[in-house]
Amino acid sequence: MSTFPQSDANRLSRHARLAAFACRATGIAIPAFVALFWLSGHATGTAVAELGLPPGHTLSSVQTGAALVFSLIPAILTARALFALASCFDGFASRNWFGRAQPRALSTTGIWLMAAGLAALATPTLIGLALSLNAAPGQRVLAFSLSSDGVLALLFGLAFWMLGHLWTIARNIAAENAEFV
């Protein structure tokens, strides 16, 4: 039976600590940048142009606020996934290689990532409806968008969720086998 070299354990622990930090920093940055993009006014002009609304189309603060909120939903769900993943890395950083918390955190990451993927698929429609609500009849927008980002988030979320469950099953089998020895 081979042992896990101390230098490898130290390196893995350091990398896990860095990964946990990166997940948390990114989880804070994504919603912050989405909010800043909308609050700066750049998102409004971009969205109006992409929806094909007339250049002079005016928006109420309620419409812009609704679009901001709709845009933040997938960002916040992605942030939740990243914070759950950071918890998984925290276990490795503390050298708890086979703890119970990591599989649970990985499954939770998958759940939040799937939710973010679904939200990302629905967001363009919701933004289009919100921003064109006051448009003249016949100019209102009901846009559907199928983004690879949303689909990939769904698939990777499903993979993380499933791997977390498989990891839990493997842990239970290992614990059961250890009782026989």
Solvent accessible surface area in square Angstrom, and as a share of the most:
residue,aa,sasa,rsa
1,M,239,1.07
2,S,103,0.66
3,T,118,0.68
4,F,110,0.46
5,P,69,0.43
6,Q,114,0.51
7,S,69,0.45
8,D,47,0.24
9,A,7,0.05
10,N,50,0.26
11,R,108,0.39
12,L,75,0.37
13,S,3,0.02
14,R,132,0.48
15,H,103,0.46
16,A,4,0.03
17,R,132,0.48
18,L,128,0.64
19,A,27,0.21
20,A,3,0.02
21,F,142,0.59
22,A,52,0.41
23,C,13,0.08
24,R,78,0.28
25,A,43,0.34
26,T,57,0.33
27,G,2,0.02
28,I,114,0.58
29,A,34,0.26
30,I,57,0.29
31,P,22,0.14
32,A,46,0.35
33,F,136,0.57
34,V,38,0.22
35,A,22,0.17
36,L,107,0.53
37,F,96,0.40
38,W,18,0.06
39,L,128,0.64
40,S,66,0.42
41,G,40,0.39
42,H,124,0.55
43,A,4,0.03
44,T,28,0.16
45,G,46,0.44
46,T,63,0.37
47,A,15,0.12
48,V,13,0.07
49,A,75,0.58
50,E,143,0.64
51,L,33,0.17
52,G,64,0.62
53,L,10,0.05
54,P,53,0.33
55,P,138,0.87
56,G,64,0.62
57,H,31,0.14
58,T,102,0.59
59,L,41,0.20
60,S,53,0.34
61,S,98,0.63
62,V,119,0.68
63,Q,11,0.05
64,T,37,0.22
65,G,29,0.28
66,A,31,0.24
67,A,0,0.00
68,L,31,0.16
69,V,82,0.47
70,F,53,0.22
71,S,15,0.10
72,L,33,0.17
73,I,71,0.36
74,P,19,0.12
75,A,7,0.05
76,I,85,0.43
77,L,32,0.16
78,T,34,0.20
79,A,10,0.08
80,R,120,0.44
81,A,3,0.02
82,L,34,0.17
83,F,72,0.30
84,A,13,0.10
85,L,32,0.16
86,A,0,0.00
87,S,52,0.34
88,C,5,0.03
89,F,53,0.22
90,D,56,0.29
91,G,12,0.12
92,F,43,0.18
93,A,13,0.10
94,S,82,0.53
95,R,92,0.34
96,N,72,0.37
97,W,54,0.19
98,F,154,0.64
99,G,7,0.07
100,R,167,0.61
101,A,54,0.42
102,Q,1,0.00
103,P,2,0.01
104,R,150,0.55
105,A,11,0.08
106,L,24,0.12
107,S,12,0.08
108,T,47,0.27
109,T,3,0.02
110,G,0,0.00
111,I,92,0.46
112,W,73,0.26
113,L,29,0.14
114,M,43,0.19
115,A,34,0.26
116,A,3,0.02
117,G,0,0.00
118,L,109,0.54
119,A,16,0.12
120,A,27,0.21
121,L,40,0.20
122,A,47,0.36
123,T,15,0.09
124,P,44,0.28
125,T,21,0.12
126,L,67,0.33
127,I,23,0.12
128,G,0,0.00
129,L,77,0.38
130,A,11,0.09
131,L,0,0.00
132,S,1,0.01
133,L,122,0.60
134,N,81,0.42
135,A,5,0.04
136,A,52,0.41
137,P,112,0.70
138,G,85,0.82
139,Q,91,0.40
140,R,132,0.48
141,V,25,0.14
142,L,112,0.56
143,A,31,0.24
144,F,160,0.67
145,S,52,0.33
146,L,148,0.74
147,S,36,0.23
148,S,75,0.49
149,D,104,0.54
150,G,0,0.00
151,V,52,0.30
152,L,89,0.44
153,A,19,0.15
154,L,45,0.22
155,L,102,0.51
156,F,109,0.46
157,G,0,0.00
158,L,77,0.38
159,A,41,0.32
160,F,52,0.22
161,W,87,0.30
162,M,105,0.47
163,L,92,0.46
164,G,0,0.00
165,H,83,0.37
166,L,98,0.49
167,W,58,0.20
168,T,55,0.32
169,I,94,0.48
170,A,56,0.43
171,R,55,0.20
172,N,83,0.43
173,I,96,0.49
174,A,61,0.47
175,A,57,0.44
176,E,101,0.45
177,N,78,0.40
178,A,67,0.52
179,E,147,0.66
180,F,158,0.66
181,V,166,0.95
